[in-house]
Amino acid sequence: MKVVRVGGGQGFWGDDPDAPRRLVEGGPIDYLMLDYLAEVTMSILQKQKERDPKAGYARDFLGAISSVLPSIRSGLKVVANAGGVNPRGCADALRGVAPDVRIGVVTGDDLLDRLDELVAQGHKLANMDTGDPLSTVRDRVLSANAYIGSAPIVEALQKGAQIVVTGRSTDTALTMAPLRHEFGWSATEYDRLASGIVAGHIIECGAQCSGGNCLYEWREIPDLANVGYPIVEGSPDGTFVVTKHPGTGGRVSVHTVTEQLVYEMGDPHSYITPDVVADFTTIKLAQDGENRVRVSGIRGAPPTDKLKVSIAYRAGYKAVGTLVYAWPDALDKAHAADRVLRERLDRLGLKFDKILTEFVGVSAAHGPLTPPTDAPEVQMRIGVRAENKAAVEGFSRQIAPLVLNGPPSVTGFAGGRPKVEEIVAYWPALIDKRVVQTAVTIV
């Protein structure tokens, strides 16, 4: 059977910038998939675009393309959601890097300028978690993007694109689209589409499925400094193998793939995407040789009539400060510092929506499940959140004084006052698929 090899070279915006080149030069692949976006990333990119209309995309993408440009000219194709909130701007910048390459630009996911129109038409865009109407935060919305599926990416590939740039595509569609394009899967071949989605889910986080961030026998994962990024070897019947290039570090095993499968999974019977609903309980994994895992048996069902919309909005301000207290009685000192600081904030009349204190080294990760300990050092990390920026600025001025007028044995204080930052909150919503119209342009 024909085999199509899709390599996952980025798992998030900020991943190893050299990974795409190493993946392409390490052995044969047909497609390079680069996943840059997360919910918070969209809001960051929107704020960048507000400052500069030419910005709003993952700039790291330009370096990645430069590093693999000879391979693109030789037949490698790249699919990436690096376009963020400005896919056209990303394509324009790419033309400066690769003027002789055909670029497919997928647009239509950005709903920011249509929000009022859509609400007026009866699309409530209610918060999926709380049920609150969008009107409660409408004046603070930064970005609004629908998660689009694989169809427009397939269309771009069919039109001869060597690089496909999207906005808020689902992570899984970036891998599924090349398989669907190469094997001609129709929109109703749900089992095969579901297999493509599972393949995309496995490699969407880069090396997280090939040994990185692996809990099972993590001490035995070899050569993480040279971890190999994952590759899907897809077949027309929907079965595929997860592997990595020989000679690279990390490990591809049933355990590493399983850990990635349950990452951000939700209902295992119903993994919903714009293209298909995949049943993760039908997945069969089998070791198929060293650093090779065969995946089969996946069943799918028709997609829903909705798309998820990722909305980000301004939600006040925050600041986080830290102090480290040394043994003896490190935890007691940290608790005392927390009490002193809260009393001073109260005396100053500073009001916050929330104050959160964590004791890193003792209970920050596992809270009350952690047994008491006489730790050699404890970091008191305290954060505040408020609509009133002045209150947060007042808090930031109260951390340093604790060094000399609080409990003893403070160490590790550096960096000055805590930085006051604007909070960007997440608003998940649903919308009728029919109102989201994507478009494909070949540059």
Steps between C-alpha positions, in 0.01 A plus 500: 500500500598860445648656814497875573737630765393806701750638751394712798767769536343746747267435792434859604617856441838501674599140427855415391567729200750252356261203509354552148843495341616196696180315417529573128872426474482190720323282244221491243165667570236620257332764715621718784223591747562800727250575777542844660165595649331472837206695644717759675726529195219646291444786746874575516516513121191725487664747739809498276284572197334790681845658537613408148247404228770293327552282811271241659667180381769268641823664386700187587337343196714708264819355644359149482421543130841648429667198659314249279459703181723276282284201592179691418640576157573128465144388580446529877168663592436696821169544683489745791253709700768767544268759346341570837272802463673620182551215249531745209766697684684176568487411130630845403794455736562151360530643150810683618648172619379273221395708198501200264270276712123464461328596825142402579329740743190382687278773644149525642557386857532856637158615624607806697359757256178296461411454866230768520349385171493137617342585836237712322420195285427296812833326556535537877863388528428415863785385720506119482602473865273759665220564249556878526421701186787658309351843572646485853854532358441628147670836555818323618536237228846475345463212254238256374595208279308193388683168494499394135561148373701333227290582191656836409851363560423214261370755250826696523705184443283408204574843353871431514602679819845404626442680830154529655448772762184508710362696790318315779489156347455209735835350590394159372396625155859597420596132483171359380480731196815366328380141551153585375647678199742221409253214546188674370289432810148636458312701761292193592783248553469555871727219620788613281445865586497406868832321449644816350375697800660254745826518305487877528423488871799273564758727333340842558719560808826415328743290705248453780408167334859398429639510852474862609294578811454125545405377848541126440860396577616853423849431633550241226408724205828524305674816376226759553750767401465365145135392523352388171180670390217265397403375157171344390523243220144500368336239276187526283296268724540735796759299692824676581830464682646755739880510487804731495824517306773245584787640701290754688429500872176441681275198463185404311316224685147398587550681831618831351223498240238412761602792720453738208166344403345583838637855492212752467268220394170570676232239428692202355191381314449835332805702396326773304663676205353695205561201270398198705433370850767246596448219751824468693381182672539314169870582458732199486873547566771243433878522509617455141874492554744731673353852527200399291138480619224381268158663549183339362134422561383860533132571451341831414154659486349796312608845619270737684338806343698739720848644513677602818594865525797613708438849637752692710415810703664742740428405862689743722856488629728271697841490663697215655780535751733243659726476804712200604531409868785280623520227766440473793120533515486610137131418456401675823688811388328495162157468663584788734610716205172428327302611806708816542461595134123448501463713813699782341294486180181513707630795704575687178144442381606309190219279373542206264272257322731222613818442697675166457804382695698186415789349689727363231712211616234381744144518375470701177465200269290263714350724769364322810605159363863587576620371840651755742873546465782704647614620160849649454342793316151611399398754237199707596330593174208739535286648226212746487235575241279809473314722255671797666853532363601738780424236763724249323777759472463559876547129564816494288660757733445286812717196415849646534439653847449151641870429446595721798179543695350151483601150615873423479715303257379641168718403204474501123325837466586653164342670205339793678130555552252254351383601155137606463347318203167514325295180535365340184216259578356222286137484383406174322187506286322313220369624168310356205744367240309662218595853600875433486616519141864422432694613194823381339736733315815386320784752520 
